[in-house]
């Protein structure tokens, strides 16, 4: 299993950087902080194209209108 873990000093630095970088976006800060605390399980990652196909969304053409 591929798993990226951060030591405590890296976790603290990451959390501090997130809070400083995204002070008005607590949701994003929360997600990034959790990544620092829990690490990243690369086996659980999925490609965006696979998710789009699973949800029946059209292929992404690179336009902003494709996102909304």
Secondary structure, DSSP 8 states (H G I E B T S, - for coil): --EE---HHHHHHHHHHHHHH-TT-HHHHHHHHHHHHH-EEGGG---HHHHHHHTT-----S-GGGT-
